[in-house]
Amino acid sequence: MDITKIPGIMRHHNWANGARLMDAWFARPVSSKPAYGLPPVFVSIDWALGFSPVKSKYEEIIRDKIWANSAAKKELRRQLERKGQLRQFSCTPFGDLSKSAPDLEDDYINFRAVGGYVYQYYSYRGLNDLTAALGRFVMNVAIAGMVESIPNTQQFKVSVSEVGVYIKDSYDFEGDQFLGYWDENDNSVSTINRFSGDGVSNEDFRNWRNANGKGGDFRVYSDVKRHSFGRAPDTFNI
């Protein structure tokens, strides 16, 4: 089939973000992962949190305080040392969650992965706008607060006033992934019924790019979901 018809099928099913991202790929100059084209494309994190796998993962991040586990503490200390913010006899603010997600890429200290293979029915219990737009992606975690030296030790007390979570994904067609059966005549799509249309795979998109001189891979980010601790910051030592 003409794969440029797929965004129209997505819109028929109200998968607006899936269609928007695919249209962007078709329109962009040729670029291939890992040499992504600029600028990135953004989705709303509140839109993503409307899907249960994303909401559950976000709640897990907050519940388990993954910004304070051993891996996150190690990464936070490395970052603060690099920025010269670990000083004796000092109390120093750090972090700025008003930054956009791309600008926080050097500041995130932990992450959790969400999802599996795009369009596979077991990934998100069926096809929807989330599976149409994003595959297996990550939710990165950055923090802001104060860091204070602890007298007569090499440790520092961290007081986290705010946590920021954002989505990062790669929109590309690398690998041998199967993307389902699509039929532009009746706007049907299926991951398992081969009578629902023509089978489409990542290779079809790479072939289209080679034939048409367009088709650009890009990064996808969300806005930053900020969680404040108010007057009771979360504290730990690093």
SVG drawing of the C-alpha trace seen along z (x, -y; Angstrom):
<svg xmlns="http://www.w3.org/2000/svg" viewBox="-15 -28 51 41">
<polyline fill="none" stroke="black" stroke-width="0.4" points="0.0,0.0 0.9,-3.7 2.2,-4.1 1.6,-7.9 -2.1,-7.0 -1.5,-5.6 -1.8,-9.0 -5.2,-9.4 -6.2,-6.0 -4.9,-7.0 -7.0,-10.2 -10.1,-8.1 -9.5,-6.4 -8.8,-9.7 -5.2,-8.9 -4.2,-12.5 -0.7,-12.4 0.2,-9.2 -0.8,-10.9 1.0,-14.1 4.3,-12.4 4.1,-10.3 3.3,-13.3 6.3,-15.0 8.5,-12.1 7.3,-12.1 7.8,-15.8 11.3,-16.0 14.6,-15.9 16.4,-12.5 17.9,-11.7 18.6,-8.4 19.0,-7.4 21.3,-8.3 21.8,-11.4 18.3,-12.8 16.9,-15.8 16.2,-18.9 14.0,-20.3 12.5,-17.6 8.7,-17.1 6.7,-17.5 3.7,-15.6 1.8,-16.5 2.6,-14.5 -0.9,-14.9 -2.1,-13.3 0.2,-10.4 -0.9,-10.1 -4.4,-9.4 -3.2,-5.9 -3.0,-3.4 0.6,-2.1 2.0,-5.6 -0.1,-6.6 0.9,-3.5 4.6,-4.1 4.4,-7.7 2.7,-6.7 5.4,-4.0 8.2,-6.7 6.6,-8.9 5.7,-6.1 9.2,-4.4 11.0,-7.8 13.4,-6.6 15.3,-10.0 16.5,-8.8 17.7,-5.2 21.3,-4.3 21.7,-4.7 20.1,-8.1 22.2,-9.3 25.4,-8.3 24.4,-10.1 23.2,-13.2 26.5,-13.4 28.4,-13.0 26.4,-15.9 26.8,-18.2 30.5,-17.6 30.8,-18.3 29.0,-21.6 31.0,-22.6 28.0,-22.6 29.4,-20.3 31.3,-22.7 32.1,-22.5 30.4,-24.9 27.8,-25.8 24.1,-25.4 23.5,-25.6 20.4,-25.5 20.4,-23.2 18.1,-22.3 15.7,-24.3 12.6,-22.4 11.3,-25.4 13.6,-24.2 12.3,-22.3 12.8,-18.5 15.7,-18.7 17.4,-21.3 17.1,-18.9 19.0,-16.0 22.2,-16.7 20.3,-16.9 18.1,-13.8 19.3,-11.3 17.0,-8.3 14.5,-6.9 11.9,-4.2 11.0,-2.5 7.4,-2.2 5.9,0.1 7.1,2.7 7.0,3.1 4.9,0.6 1.5,1.9 1.9,5.3 -1.5,6.0 0.1,7.1 2.0,3.8 -0.9,1.6 -3.9,3.9 -4.7,2.8 -4.1,0.1 -4.6,-3.5 -3.1,-6.9 -0.3,-6.0 0.9,-3.0 0.5,-4.9 2.7,-7.8 5.2,-6.2 6.9,-2.8 9.1,-1.8 10.0,-5.1 11.5,-6.4 10.3,-8.7 13.2,-10.7 13.4,-12.1 15.1,-15.4 15.0,-17.2 15.5,-20.6 16.3,-21.6 19.1,-22.4 22.4,-20.6 24.1,-21.3 27.5,-20.1 27.4,-17.9 30.1,-19.1 33.1,-16.8 32.1,-14.4 32.4,-14.0 28.6,-13.7 26.0,-16.2 22.3,-16.6 20.0,-16.9 16.6,-18.5 14.4,-17.9 11.7,-20.5 10.4,-19.4 10.6,-16.4 10.2,-16.7 9.2,-13.8 9.2,-13.9 9.0,-11.6 11.8,-10.9 11.5,-8.8 13.1,-8.1 10.8,-8.3 12.6,-6.0 12.1,-2.9 15.2,-1.0 15.2,2.8 12.8,5.4 9.6,4.4 6.2,5.4 3.7,2.5 0.4,4.2 -2.1,4.6 -3.5,1.4 -6.3,0.9 -7.0,-2.6 -10.2,-1.4 -12.1,-0.9 -9.6,-2.5 -9.1,0.8 -6.0,1.7 -5.0,4.9 -1.9,6.4 -3.1,10.0 -5.6,10.3 -3.8,10.5 -7.1,10.1 -7.4,6.5 -5.2,5.0 -1.5,4.9 1.3,5.8 3.6,2.9 7.0,3.0 9.8,0.7 11.5,1.7 8.7,0.1 9.4,-3.3 13.1,-3.0 12.4,-2.0 10.1,-5.0 12.8,-7.3 15.3,-5.9 12.9,-6.3 11.6,-9.8 14.5,-11.6 12.5,-12.5 11.8,-10.8 13.6,-12.1 14.1,-10.4 13.7,-12.7 13.5,-12.8 10.2,-13.1 9.9,-14.8 7.0,-15.8 6.7,-18.8 7.8,-18.4 5.4,-17.1 6.4,-18.9 5.6,-17.4 6.2,-19.7 6.9,-18.7 5.8,-22.1 7.1,-22.8 8.2,-19.3 11.0,-18.5 12.2,-14.9 15.7,-14.6 18.5,-12.2 22.3,-12.1 24.8,-11.6"/>
</svg>
